[in-house]
């Protein structure tokens, strides 16, 4: 009984902390204009291998380089993603499998992914090339952002254009790790 009570207290504390963090995040980001997603995403064109060209620092990618994401459509309409990167110190590959689903079917530009049940995060596609040659994905709180591309390199002109666009959405380009 004591173990059950201890687990309940832990769960209650986690819920309170989660609500507090979410509330603070919403307040902190409310001074910026709302993020604008792309008008439409054709998921059949979005699937496949993407190379990470830049991202905002996050604890999940500390010590990683050569990041990739591979998206695939499931028969049930959901999306599988395999994120991979190479450890900077020992060269070993690290992988994270996730499952996602569209939460805005009018554009397909708002998705949720779960890499570890029961935790889920919302992701927005805020920029993409007209031929799906690049994409910019972020979280609504602007704490995470990734620039991904179908090729390991983009021209400096295209990269600069993307940087201007993300700055217009309230991101600091100098915070990105390339």
NULO-7066 format. One record per atom (N, C-alpha, C, O): residue number from 0; residue in one letter; atom name; x, y, z. Coordinates in pm, whole numbers. Example, Ala and Ser with C-alpha at 12.3 -4.5 7.8 and 13.67 -1.06 7.14 Angstrom:
REM residues 2
> n:res:atom:x:y:z
> 0:A:N:1319:-569:780;
> 0:A:CA:1230:-450:780;
> 0:A:C:1320:-330:780;
> 0:A:O:1424:-332:846;
> 1:S:N:1285:-225:708;
> 1:S:CA:1367:-106:714;
> 1:S:C:1290:3:787;
> 1:S:O:1341:114:804;
***
This chain:
REM residues 178
> n:res:atom:x:y:z
> 0:X:N:82:-119:0;
> 0:X:CA:0:0:0;
> 0:X:C:87:126:0;
> 0:X:O:56:226:-66;
> 1:X:N:197:119:76;
> 1:X:CA:286:234:84;
> 1:X:C:351:261:-52;
> 1:X:O:369:377:-91;
> 2:X:N:387:153:-125;
> 2:X:CA:444:170:-259;
> 2:X:C:344:236:-353;
> 2:X:O:381:322:-433;
> 3:X:N:219:194:-344;
> 3:X:CA:115:250:-429;
> 3:X:C:96:399:-399;
> 3:X:O:81:479:-492;
> 4:X:N:97:437:-274;
> 4:X:CA:84:577:-235;
> 4:X:C:202:658:-285;
> 4:X:O:185:771:-331;
> 5:X:N:321:601:-276;
> 5:X:CA:442:669:-324;
> 5:X:C:433:691:-475;
> 5:X:O:468:799:-524;
> 6:X:N:388:590:-551;
> 6:X:CA:373:602:-695;
> 6:X:C:270:709:-730;
> 6:X:O:290:785:-825;
> 7:X:N:161:713:-655;
> 7:X:CA:57:813:-679;
> 7:X:C:113:953:-656;
> 7:X:O:86:1043:-736;
> 8:X:N:189:973:-549;
> 8:X:CA:248:1105:-521;
> 8:X:C:344:1145:-633;
> 8:X:O:345:1261:-675;
> 9:X:N:424:1049:-682;
> 9:X:CA:516:1077:-790;
> 9:X:C:440:1118:-916;
> 9:X:O:477:1216:-981;
> 10:X:N:333:1045:-950;
> 10:X:CA:254:1076:-1067;
> 10:X:C:188:1213:-1054;
> 10:X:O:188:1290:-1150;
> 11:X:N:134:1244:-938;
> 11:X:CA:71:1374:-915;
> 11:X:C:174:1487:-930;
> 11:X:O:145:1590:-991;
> 12:X:N:293:1467:-876;
> 12:X:CA:398:1569:-887;
> 12:X:C:438:1588:-1033;
> 12:X:O:460:1701:-1077;
> 13:X:N:449:1478:-1108;
> 13:X:CA:486:1487:-1250;
> 13:X:C:382:1563:-1330;
> 13:X:O:415:1643:-1418;
> 14:X:N:255:1540:-1300;
> 14:X:CA:148:1610:-1370;
> 14:X:C:153:1760:-1339;
> 14:X:O:139:1842:-1429;
> 15:X:N:172:1794:-1212;
> 15:X:CA:178:1935:-1172;
> 15:X:C:297:2004:-1238;
> 15:X:O:285:2116:-1288;
> 16:X:N:413:1938:-1238;
> 16:X:CA:532:1997:-1300;
> 16:X:C:510:2013:-1449;
> 16:X:O:545:2116:-1506;
> 17:X:N:452:1911:-1514;
> 17:X:CA:426:1919:-1657;
> 17:X:C:333:2035:-1690;
> 17:X:O:359:2109:-1784;
> 18:X:N:226:2052:-1613;
> 18:X:CA:135:2163:-1636;
> 18:X:C:205:2296:-1617;
> 18:X:O:185:2389:-1694;
> 19:X:N:287:2305:-1513;
> 19:X:CA:359:2429:-1484;
> 19:X:C:454:2466:-1598;
> 19:X:O:459:2581:-1639;
> 20:X:N:528:2368:-1649;
> 20:X:CA:622:2393:-1758;
> 20:X:C:546:2434:-1883;
> 20:X:O:586:2529:-1951;
> 21:X:N:435:2365:-1916;
> 21:X:CA:356:2398:-2033;
> 21:X:C:301:2539:-2020;
> 21:X:O:305:2615:-2117;
> 22:X:N:250:2574:-1904;
> 22:X:CA:193:2707:-1882;
> 22:X:C:300:2815:-1898;
> 22:X:O:275:2919:-1960;
> 23:X:N:419:2791:-1844;
> 23:X:CA:526:2889:-1856;
> 23:X:C:569:2903:-2002;
> 23:X:O:597:3014:-2047;
> 24:X:N:575:2793:-2075;
> 24:X:CA:615:2796:-2215;
> 24:X:C:517:2879:-2298;
> 24:X:O:559:2960:-2380;
> 25:X:N:388:2859:-2275;
> 25:X:CA:288:2934:-2349;
> 25:X:C:301:3082:-2319;
> 25:X:O:295:3165:-2410;
> 26:X:N:320:3118:-2192;
> 26:X:CA:334:3259:-2156;
> 26:X:C:460:3319:-2218;
> 26:X:O:457:3431:-2269;
> 27:X:N:571:3245:-2216;
> 27:X:CA:697:3296:-2269;
> 27:X:C:690:3320:-2419;
> 27:X:O:747:3417:-2469;
> 28:X:N:619:3232:-2491;
> 28:X:CA:616:3245:-2636;
> 28:X:C:502:3336:-2683;
> 28:X:O:492:3363:-2803;
> 29:X:N:417:3383:-2592;
> 29:X:CA:302:3462:-2634;
> 29:X:C:341:3601:-2682;
> 29:X:O:259:3669:-2743;
> 30:X:N:464:3645:-2658;
> 30:X:CA:507:3777:-2707;
> 30:X:C:542:3773:-2855;
> 30:X:O:550:3878:-2918;
> 31:X:N:562:3656:-2910;
> 31:X:CA:594:3641:-3052;
> 31:X:C:466:3613:-3130;
> 31:X:O:370:3559:-3075;
> 32:X:N:463:3649:-3258;
> 32:X:CA:344:3616:-3337;
> 32:X:C:331:3465:-3351;
> 32:X:O:430:3393:-3343;
> 33:X:N:210:3416:-3372;
> 33:X:CA:192:3271:-3389;
> 33:X:C:275:3218:-3505;
> 33:X:O:294:3287:-3605;
> 34:X:N:323:3097:-3490;
> 34:X:CA:398:3033:-3599;
> 34:X:C:305:3008:-3717;
> 34:X:O:187:2974:-3700;
> 35:X:N:358:3024:-3836;
> 35:X:CA:283:3000:-3958;
> 35:X:C:333:2872:-4022;
> 35:X:O:451:2861:-4057;
> 36:X:N:245:2775:-4037;
> 36:X:CA:283:2651:-4103;
> 36:X:C:270:2669:-4254;
> 36:X:O:211:2765:-4303;
> 37:X:N:327:2573:-4326;
> 37:X:CA:310:2574:-4471;
> 37:X:C:163:2546:-4503;
> 37:X:O:91:2490:-4420;
> 38:X:N:120:2583:-4623;
> 38:X:CA:-21:2566:-4660;
> 38:X:C:-61:2420:-4671;
> 38:X:O:-171:2381:-4633;
> 39:X:N:31:2339:-4725;
> 39:X:CA:-6:2200:-4751;
> 39:X:C:119:2112:-4756;
> 39:X:O:224:2152:-4807;
> 40:X:N:104:1992:-4704;
> 40:X:CA:212:1892:-4709;
> 40:X:C:153:1765:-4770;
> 40:X:O:56:1709:-4720;
> 41:X:N:213:1721:-4879;
> 41:X:CA:176:1595:-4941;
> 41:X:C:262:1488:-4874;
> 41:X:O:381:1474:-4903;
> 42:X:N:201:1412:-4785;
> 42:X:CA:277:1315:-4707;
> 42:X:C:344:1211:-4794;
> 42:X:O:450:1160:-4758;
> 43:X:N:285:1177:-4909;
> 43:X:CA:349:1078:-4996;
> 43:X:C:479:1132:-5054;
> 43:X:O:568:1054:-5089;
> 44:X:N:492:1265:-5065;
> 44:X:CA:617:1326:-5112;
> 44:X:C:713:1350:-4996;
> 44:X:O:834:1362:-5016;
> 45:X:N:660:1357:-4876;
> 45:X:CA:742:1387:-4758;
> 45:X:C:820:1264:-4710;
> 45:X:O:927:1278:-4650;
> 46:X:N:768:1146:-4736;
> 46:X:CA:833:1024:-4687;
> 46:X:C:970:1008:-4751;
> 46:X:O:999:1063:-4857;
> 47:X:N:1054:929:-4683;
> 47:X:CA:1187:902:-4733;
> 47:X:C:1295:956:-4642;
> 47:X:O:1268:996:-4528;
> 48:X:N:1416:956:-4692;
> 48:X:CA:1534:995:-4615;
> 48:X:C:1558:1145:-4623;
> 48:X:O:1551:1205:-4730;
> 49:X:N:1586:1205:-4507;
> 49:X:CA:1621:1347:-4496;
> 49:X:C:1752:1358:-4418;
> 49:X:O:1777:1281:-4326;
> 50:X:N:1835:1454:-4456;
> 50:X:CA:1960:1483:-4386;
> 50:X:C:1940:1607:-4301;
> 50:X:O:1884:1707:-4347;
> 51:X:N:1985:1601:-4178;
> 51:X:CA:1976:1718:-4091;
> 51:X:C:2091:1813:-4123;
> 51:X:O:2208:1774:-4118;
> 52:X:N:2056:1937:-4156;
> 52:X:CA:2158:2036:-4186;
> 52:X:C:2182:2132:-4070;
> 52:X:O:2292:2185:-4055;
> 53:X:N:2080:2154:-3988;
> 53:X:CA:2095:2245:-3874;
> 53:X:C:1982:2215:-3775;
> 53:X:O:1875:2168:-3812;
> 54:X:N:2009:2245:-3649;
> 54:X:CA:1905:2230:-3546;
> 54:X:C:1936:2322:-3427;
> 54:X:O:2049:2364:-3407;
> 55:X:N:1833:2351:-3351;
> 55:X:CA:1853:2420:-3225;
> 55:X:C:1906:2319:-3125;
> 55:X:O:1868:2202:-3130;
> 56:X:N:1993:2361:-3034;
> 56:X:CA:2046:2267:-2935;
> 56:X:C:1933:2201:-2855;
> 56:X:O:1837:2267:-2816;
> 57:X:N:1948:2073:-2831;
> 57:X:CA:1854:1999:-2746;
> 57:X:C:1927:1882:-2685;
> 57:X:O:2024:1831:-2741;
> 58:X:N:1881:1840:-2571;
> 58:X:CA:1952:1735:-2496;
> 58:X:C:1952:1600:-2567;
> 58:X:O:2040:1518:-2542;
> 59:X:N:1855:1577:-2654;
> 59:X:CA:1848:1448:-2722;
> 59:X:C:1959:1432:-2826;
> 59:X:O:1992:1320:-2863;
> 60:X:N:2015:1542:-2873;
> 60:X:CA:2115:1535:-2979;
> 60:X:C:2254:1576:-2933;
> 60:X:O:2343:1596:-3015;
> 61:X:N:2274:1588:-2803;
> 61:X:CA:2407:1623:-2754;
> 61:X:C:2506:1515:-2795;
> 61:X:O:2482:1396:-2776;
> 62:X:N:2617:1557:-2851;
> 62:X:CA:2722:1463:-2892;
> 62:X:C:2694:1391:-3022;
> 62:X:O:2764:1296:-3055;
> 63:X:N:2592:1434:-3095;
> 63:X:CA:2556:1368:-3221;
> 63:X:C:2598:1452:-3342;
> 63:X:O:2605:1575:-3335;
> 64:X:N:2624:1384:-3450;
> 64:X:CA:2652:1449:-3578;
> 64:X:C:2596:1361:-3689;
> 64:X:O:2556:1247:-3664;
> 65:X:N:2592:1413:-3810;
> 65:X:CA:2545:1339:-3926;
> 65:X:C:2404:1283:-3905;
> 65:X:O:2377:1166:-3932;
> 66:X:N:2315:1368:-3856;
> 66:X:CA:2178:1324:-3828;
> 66:X:C:2095:1303:-3954;
> 66:X:O:2109:1375:-4053;
> 67:X:N:2010:1203:-3948;
> 67:X:CA:1914:1177:-4056;
> 67:X:C:1779:1144:-3993;
> 67:X:O:1769:1105:-3877;
> 68:X:N:1676:1161:-4073;
> 68:X:CA:1540:1120:-4036;
> 68:X:C:1480:1049:-4157;
> 68:X:O:1488:1098:-4269;
> 69:X:N:1421:935:-4133;
> 69:X:CA:1354:861:-4239;
> 69:X:C:1208:845:-4201;
> 69:X:O:1175:782:-4101;
> 70:X:N:1120:903:-4284;
> 70:X:CA:976:897:-4260;
> 70:X:C:915:794:-4353;
> 70:X:O:956:782:-4468;
> 71:X:N:817:719:-4303;
> 71:X:CA:743:625:-4387;
> 71:X:C:596:623:-4343;
> 71:X:O:566:636:-4224;
> 72:X:N:508:606:-4441;
> 72:X:CA:365:599:-4412;
> 72:X:C:327:457:-4378;
> 72:X:O:373:360:-4439;
> 73:X:N:243:446:-4278;
> 73:X:CA:192:316:-4237;
> 73:X:C:57:290:-4305;
> 73:X:O:-8:384:-4351;
> 74:X:N:17:166:-4312;
> 74:X:CA:-111:132:-4373;
> 74:X:C:-229:191:-4296;
> 74:X:O:-335:215:-4353;
> 75:X:N:-210:214:-4166;
> 75:X:CA:-319:269:-4085;
> 75:X:C:-325:422:-4092;
> 75:X:O:-405:483:-4022;
> 76:X:N:-241:484:-4176;
> 76:X:CA:-243:628:-4193;
> 76:X:C:-147:703:-4103;
> 76:X:O:-125:822:-4121;
> 77:X:N:-89:633:-4005;
> 77:X:CA:9:698:-3919;
> 77:X:C:146:700:-3988;
> 77:X:O:162:647:-4098;
> 78:X:N:242:761:-3921;
> 78:X:CA:374:782:-3979;
> 78:X:C:480:721:-3887;
> 78:X:O:477:744:-3766;
> 79:X:N:572:646:-3944;
> 79:X:CA:688:598:-3869;
> 79:X:C:805:690:-3901;
> 79:X:O:820:737:-4014;
> 80:X:N:888:716:-3800;
> 80:X:CA:1009:793:-3822;
> 80:X:C:1124:723:-3753;
> 80:X:O:1110:673:-3641;
> 81:X:N:1237:719:-3819;
> 81:X:CA:1360:667:-3762;
> 81:X:C:1462:780:-3767;
> 81:X:O:1508:819:-3874;
> 82:X:N:1497:832:-3649;
> 82:X:CA:1601:934:-3639;
> 82:X:C:1732:865:-3606;
> 82:X:O:1737:777:-3520;
> 83:X:N:1838:903:-3675;
> 83:X:CA:1970:843:-3653;
> 83:X:C:2075:952:-3647;
> 83:X:O:2061:1058:-3708;
> 84:X:N:2182:924:-3573;
> 84:X:CA:2298:1013:-3572;
> 84:X:C:2420:934:-3528;
> 84:X:O:2409:827:-3469;
> 85:X:N:2535:990:-3559;
> 85:X:CA:2663:927:-3524;
> 85:X:C:2720:997:-3401;
> 85:X:O:2725:1120:-3395;
> 86:X:N:2763:919:-3303;
> 86:X:CA:2826:973:-3182;
> 86:X:C:2958:1038:-3219;
> 86:X:O:3042:977:-3285;
> 87:X:N:2978:1163:-3175;
> 87:X:CA:3100:1237:-3209;
> 87:X:C:3225:1173:-3149;
> 87:X:O:3334:1185:-3206;
> 88:X:N:3212:1106:-3035;
> 88:X:CA:3330:1050:-2968;
> 88:X:C:3371:913:-3020;
> 88:X:O:3487:891:-3052;
> 89:X:N:3275:821:-3029;
> 89:X:CA:3313:685:-3066;
> 89:X:C:3264:642:-3204;
> 89:X:O:3295:531:-3248;
> 90:X:N:3187:726:-3273;
> 90:X:CA:3142:694:-3408;
> 90:X:C:3025:598:-3416;
> 90:X:O:2981:565:-3526;
> 91:X:N:2973:552:-3303;
> 91:X:CA:2861:458:-3304;
> 91:X:C:2734:530:-3348;
> 91:X:O:2715:649:-3323;
> 92:X:N:2648:454:-3416;
> 92:X:CA:2520:508:-3459;
> 92:X:C:2418:495:-3347;
> 92:X:O:2413:393:-3277;
> 93:X:N:2338:598:-3330;
> 93:X:CA:2227:598:-3234;
> 93:X:C:2098:615:-3312;
> 93:X:O:2093:688:-3412;
> 94:X:N:1993:546:-3267;
> 94:X:CA:1865:550:-3337;
> 94:X:C:1753:577:-3238;
> 94:X:O:1759:538:-3122;
> 95:X:N:1651:645:-3286;
> 95:X:CA:1528:667:-3209;
> 95:X:C:1410:644:-3302;
> 95:X:O:1394:714:-3402;
> 96:X:N:1328:545:-3268;
> 96:X:CA:1208:515:-3346;
> 96:X:C:1090:592:-3288;
> 96:X:O:1074:600:-3167;
> 97:X:N:1009:647:-3376;
> 97:X:CA:890:717:-3331;
> 97:X:C:772:686:-3420;
> 97:X:O:785:638:-3533;
> 98:X:N:656:717:-3366;
> 98:X:CA:532:701:-3442;
> 98:X:C:458:834:-3435;
> 98:X:O:451:897:-3330;
> 99:X:N:404:875:-3549;
> 99:X:CA:336:1003:-3553;
> 99:X:C:203:996:-3624;
> 99:X:O:168:895:-3686;
> 100:X:N:129:1104:-3612;
> 100:X:CA:1:1116:-3678;
> 100:X:C:-27:1263:-3705;
> 100:X:O:22:1352:-3635;
> 101:X:N:-106:1287:-3806;
> 101:X:CA:-144:1423:-3846;
> 101:X:C:-252:1473:-3750;
> 101:X:O:-346:1400:-3719;
> 102:X:N:-238:1598:-3703;
> 102:X:CA:-342:1654:-3618;
> 102:X:C:-417:1768:-3687;
> 102:X:O:-514:1820:-3632;
> 103:X:N:-372:1807:-3805;
> 103:X:CA:-444:1907:-3885;
> 103:X:C:-451:1853:-4027;
> 103:X:O:-360:1873:-4107;
> 104:X:N:-561:1784:-4057;
> 104:X:CA:-572:1719:-4188;
> 104:X:C:-600:1817:-4301;
> 104:X:O:-592:1779:-4418;
> 105:X:N:-631:1942:-4269;
> 105:X:CA:-653:2039:-4378;
> 105:X:C:-522:2078:-4445;
> 105:X:O:-520:2116:-4562;
> 106:X:N:-410:2068:-4370;
> 106:X:CA:-280:2103:-4428;
> 106:X:C:-175:1992:-4416;
> 106:X:O:-79:1990:-4492;
> 107:X:N:-192:1902:-4323;
> 107:X:CA:-94:1799:-4287;
> 107:X:C:35:1860:-4232;
> 107:X:O:137:1792:-4226;
> 108:X:N:33:1987:-4192;
> 108:X:CA:154:2056:-4146;
> 108:X:C:167:2057:-3994;
> 108:X:O:266:2108:-3941;
> 109:X:N:70:2002:-3923;
> 109:X:CA:76:1991:-3778;
> 109:X:C:67:1842:-3744;
> 109:X:O:-31:1775:-3776;
> 110:X:N:172:1793:-3678;
> 110:X:CA:179:1651:-3646;
> 110:X:C:214:1631:-3500;
> 110:X:O:264:1722:-3434;
> 111:X:N:187:1514:-3450;
> 111:X:CA:234:1474:-3317;
> 111:X:C:315:1347:-3336;
> 111:X:O:281:1260:-3415;
> 112:X:N:425:1339:-3259;
> 112:X:CA:509:1220:-3261;
> 112:X:C:535:1175:-3119;
> 112:X:O:544:1256:-3026;
> 113:X:N:547:1045:-3104;
> 113:X:CA:583:986:-2976;
> 113:X:C:704:896:-2998;
> 113:X:O:702:805:-3081;
> 114:X:N:809:925:-2923;
> 114:X:CA:929:841:-2929;
> 114:X:C:938:752:-2806;
> 114:X:O:1015:656:-2803;
> 115:X:N:859:786:-2705;
> 115:X:CA:861:709:-2581;
> 115:X:C:724:726:-2517;
> 115:X:O:691:832:-2466;
> 116:X:N:644:619:-2521;
> 116:X:CA:510:623:-2465;
> 116:X:C:518:657:-2317;
> 116:X:O:605:604:-2249;
> 117:X:N:434:740:-2263;
> 117:X:CA:316:806:-2320;
> 117:X:C:344:949:-2365;
> 117:X:O:250:1026:-2385;
> 118:X:N:470:986:-2380;
> 118:X:CA:506:1124:-2411;
> 118:X:C:489:1152:-2560;
> 118:X:O:531:1074:-2645;
> 119:X:N:426:1266:-2589;
> 119:X:CA:399:1307:-2726;
> 119:X:C:436:1453:-2740;
> 119:X:O:420:1531:-2646;
> 120:X:N:484:1490:-2856;
> 120:X:CA:515:1629:-2884;
> 120:X:C:456:1669:-3017;
> 120:X:O:449:1589:-3111;
> 121:X:N:413:1794:-3024;
> 121:X:CA:361:1848:-3148;
> 121:X:C:475:1908:-3228;
> 121:X:O:566:1969:-3173;
> 122:X:N:469:1889:-3359;
> 122:X:CA:569:1942:-3450;
> 122:X:C:497:2012:-3564;
> 122:X:O:394:1965:-3613;
> 123:X:N:554:2124:-3607;
> 123:X:CA:496:2203:-3714;
> 123:X:C:593:2209:-3831;
> 123:X:O:714:2224:-3811;
> 124:X:N:542:2198:-3949;
> 124:X:CA:624:2217:-4069;
> 124:X:C:602:2363:-4110;
> 124:X:O:494:2399:-4158;
> 125:X:N:706:2445:-4090;
> 125:X:CA:690:2589:-4111;
> 125:X:C:753:2637:-4241;
> 125:X:O:736:2753:-4278;
> 126:X:N:825:2550:-4310;
> 126:X:CA:882:2588:-4438;
> 126:X:C:918:2459:-4512;
> 126:X:O:956:2359:-4451;
> 127:X:N:904:2463:-4643;
> 127:X:CA:947:2349:-4724;
> 127:X:C:969:2397:-4866;
> 127:X:O:906:2492:-4912;
> 128:X:N:1059:2331:-4935;
> 128:X:CA:1082:2361:-5075;
> 128:X:C:965:2315:-5159;
> 128:X:O:897:2219:-5124;
> 129:X:N:941:2384:-5269;
> 129:X:CA:826:2347:-5352;
> 129:X:C:839:2207:-5411;
> 129:X:O:739:2144:-5444;
> 130:X:N:962:2159:-5423;
> 130:X:CA:985:2022:-5471;
> 130:X:C:1027:1929:-5357;
> 130:X:O:1084:1823:-5381;
> 131:X:N:998:1970:-5233;
> 131:X:CA:1030:1892:-5113;
> 131:X:C:1180:1864:-5102;
> 131:X:O:1222:1758:-5055;
> 132:X:N:1261:1962:-5146;
> 132:X:CA:1406:1946:-5137;
> 132:X:C:1458:1983:-4999;
> 132:X:O:1570:1945:-4964;
> 133:X:N:1381:2056:-4921;
> 133:X:CA:1415:2088:-4782;
> 133:X:C:1287:2107:-4703;
> 133:X:O:1179:2123:-4760;
> 134:X:N:1301:2104:-4572;
> 134:X:CA:1187:2126:-4483;
> 134:X:C:1239:2182:-4351;
> 134:X:O:1351:2152:-4309;
> 135:X:N:1157:2264:-4287;
> 135:X:CA:1189:2316:-4154;
> 135:X:C:1077:2273:-4061;
> 135:X:O:959:2302:-4085;
> 136:X:N:1115:2204:-3955;
> 136:X:CA:1022:2151:-3856;
> 136:X:C:1055:2213:-3721;
> 136:X:O:1172:2231:-3688;
> 137:X:N:952:2247:-3644;
> 137:X:CA:978:2302:-3511;
> 137:X:C:867:2261:-3416;
> 137:X:O:766:2203:-3456;
> 138:X:N:888:2290:-3288;
> 138:X:CA:784:2271:-3187;
> 138:X:C:712:2404:-3168;
> 138:X:O:771:2509:-3191;
> 139:X:N:586:2400:-3126;
> 139:X:CA:510:2524:-3110;
> 139:X:C:570:2624:-3012;
> 139:X:O:547:2744:-3024;
> 140:X:N:647:2576:-2915;
> 140:X:CA:708:2666:-2817;
> 140:X:C:839:2728:-2867;
> 140:X:O:903:2805:-2795;
> 141:X:N:879:2695:-2989;
> 141:X:CA:1001:2746:-3054;
> 141:X:C:1129:2700:-2984;
> 141:X:O:1235:2760:-3006;
> 142:X:N:1123:2599:-2901;
> 142:X:CA:1244:2551:-2833;
> 142:X:C:1323:2453:-2918;
> 142:X:O:1442:2434:-2896;
> 143:X:N:1258:2391:-3016;
> 143:X:CA:1327:2296:-3102;
> 143:X:C:1297:2329:-3247;
> 143:X:O:1185:2367:-3283;
> 144:X:N:1399:2315:-3330;
> 144:X:CA:1384:2340:-3473;
> 144:X:C:1489:2257:-3546;
> 144:X:O:1602:2241:-3500;
> 145:X:N:1449:2205:-3662;
> 145:X:CA:1540:2130:-3747;
> 145:X:C:1524:2175:-3891;
> 145:X:O:1412:2192:-3939;
> 146:X:N:1633:2193:-3958;
> 146:X:CA:1635:2214:-4102;
> 146:X:C:1684:2083:-4162;
> 146:X:O:1796:2040:-4134;
> 147:X:N:1600:2021:-4243;
> 147:X:CA:1637:1894:-4305;
> 147:X:C:1630:1909:-4457;
> 147:X:O:1559:1995:-4510;
> 148:X:N:1707:1825:-4525;
> 148:X:CA:1719:1836:-4670;
> 148:X:C:1730:1697:-4731;
> 148:X:O:1772:1601:-4666;
> 149:X:N:1691:1687:-4856;
> 149:X:CA:1705:1559:-4927;
> 149:X:C:1850:1529:-4962;
> 149:X:O:1885:1415:-4992;
> 150:X:N:1933:1630:-4956;
> 150:X:CA:2076:1613:-4985;
> 150:X:C:2156:1663:-4864;
> 150:X:O:2105:1744:-4786;
> 151:X:N:2278:1615:-4847;
> 151:X:CA:2358:1656:-4731;
> 151:X:C:2401:1803:-4732;
> 151:X:O:2451:1854:-4632;
> 152:X:N:2381:1873:-4846;
> 152:X:CA:2423:2013:-4858;
> 152:X:C:2318:2088:-4939;
> 152:X:O:2262:2036:-5035;
> 153:X:N:2293:2213:-4898;
> 153:X:CA:2211:2305:-4977;
> 153:X:C:2300:2418:-5026;
> 153:X:O:2402:2448:-4964;
> 154:X:N:2264:2481:-5134;
> 154:X:CA:2341:2595:-5180;
> 154:X:C:2335:2706:-5075;
> 154:X:O:2240:2713:-4998;
> 155:X:N:2436:2791:-5074;
> 155:X:CA:2439:2899:-4976;
> 155:X:C:2322:2995:-4996;
> 155:X:O:2273:3052:-4899;
> 156:X:N:2276:3013:-5119;
> 156:X:CA:2163:3102:-5146;
> 156:X:C:2034:3046:-5085;
> 156:X:O:1959:3120:-5022;
> 157:X:N:2009:2918:-5104;
> 157:X:CA:1889:2855:-5048;
> 157:X:C:1897:2854:-4895;
> 157:X:O:1798:2883:-4828;
> 158:X:N:2014:2822:-4841;
> 158:X:CA:2031:2820:-4696;
> 158:X:C:2002:2959:-4638;
> 158:X:O:1933:2970:-4537;
> 159:X:N:2055:3062:-4701;
> 159:X:CA:2033:3199:-4653;
> 159:X:C:1886:3238:-4660;
> 159:X:O:1835:3304:-4569;
> 160:X:N:1818:3197:-4765;
> 160:X:CA:1675:3225:-4777;
> 160:X:C:1597:3159:-4662;
> 160:X:O:1508:3220:-4603;
> 161:X:N:1633:3034:-4632;
> 161:X:CA:1567:2962:-4522;
> 161:X:C:1595:3032:-4390;
> 161:X:O:1506:3045:-4306;
> 162:X:N:1718:3077:-4369;
> 162:X:CA:1753:3146:-4244;
> 162:X:C:1669:3273:-4227;
> 162:X:O:1623:3302:-4117;
> 163:X:N:1650:3348:-4334;
> 163:X:CA:1566:3469:-4326;
> 163:X:C:1422:3432:-4290;
> 163:X:O:1357:3502:-4211;
> 164:X:N:1374:3325:-4347;
> 164:X:CA:1235:3282:-4319;
> 164:X:C:1218:3238:-4175;
> 164:X:O:1116:3269:-4112;
> 165:X:N:1315:3165:-4121;
> 165:X:CA:1299:3123:-3981;
> 165:X:C:1315:3242:-3885;
> 165:X:O:1252:3245:-3780;
> 166:X:N:1398:3338:-3921;
> 166:X:CA:1408:3460:-3839;
> 166:X:C:1274:3535:-3840;
> 166:X:O:1235:3590:-3737;
> 167:X:N:1207:3536:-3953;
> 167:X:CA:1075:3600:-3961;
> 167:X:C:971:3529:-3874;
> 167:X:O:868:3587:-3840;
> 168:X:N:998:3404:-3841;
> 168:X:CA:908:3327:-3755;
> 168:X:C:948:3336:-3607;
> 168:X:O:887:3272:-3521;
> 169:X:N:1050:3416:-3577;
> 169:X:CA:1087:3440:-3437;
> 169:X:C:1202:3356:-3385;
> 169:X:O:1223:3350:-3263;
> 170:X:N:1277:3291:-3472;
> 170:X:CA:1392:3210:-3431;
> 170:X:C:1521:3289:-3448;
> 170:X:O:1531:3376:-3535;
> 171:X:N:1620:3259:-3365;
> 171:X:CA:1752:3321:-3374;
> 171:X:C:1844:3228:-3451;
> 171:X:O:1880:3121:-3401;
> 172:X:N:1881:3266:-3571;
> 172:X:CA:1966:3182:-3655;
> 172:X:C:2102:3154:-3591;
> 172:X:O:2162:3051:-3619;
> 173:X:N:2151:3244:-3507;
> 173:X:CA:2281:3226:-3442;
> 173:X:C:2278:3115:-3338;
> 173:X:O:2384:3070:-3293;
> 174:X:N:2161:3070:-3299;
> 174:X:CA:2150:2961:-3202;
> 174:X:C:2157:2824:-3267;
> 174:X:O:2171:2723:-3198;
> 175:X:N:2149:2819:-3399;
> 175:X:CA:2147:2691:-3469;
> 175:X:C:2284:2624:-3469;
> 175:X:O:2388:2690:-3479;
> 176:X:N:2281:2493:-3458;
> 176:X:CA:2401:2410:-3473;
> 176:X:C:2397:2352:-3612;
> 176:X:O:2301:2285:-3650;
> 177:X:N:2503:2378:-3690;
> 177:X:CA:2507:2327:-3828;
> 177:X:C:2585:2198:-3835;
> 177:X:O:2600:2140:-3942;
***
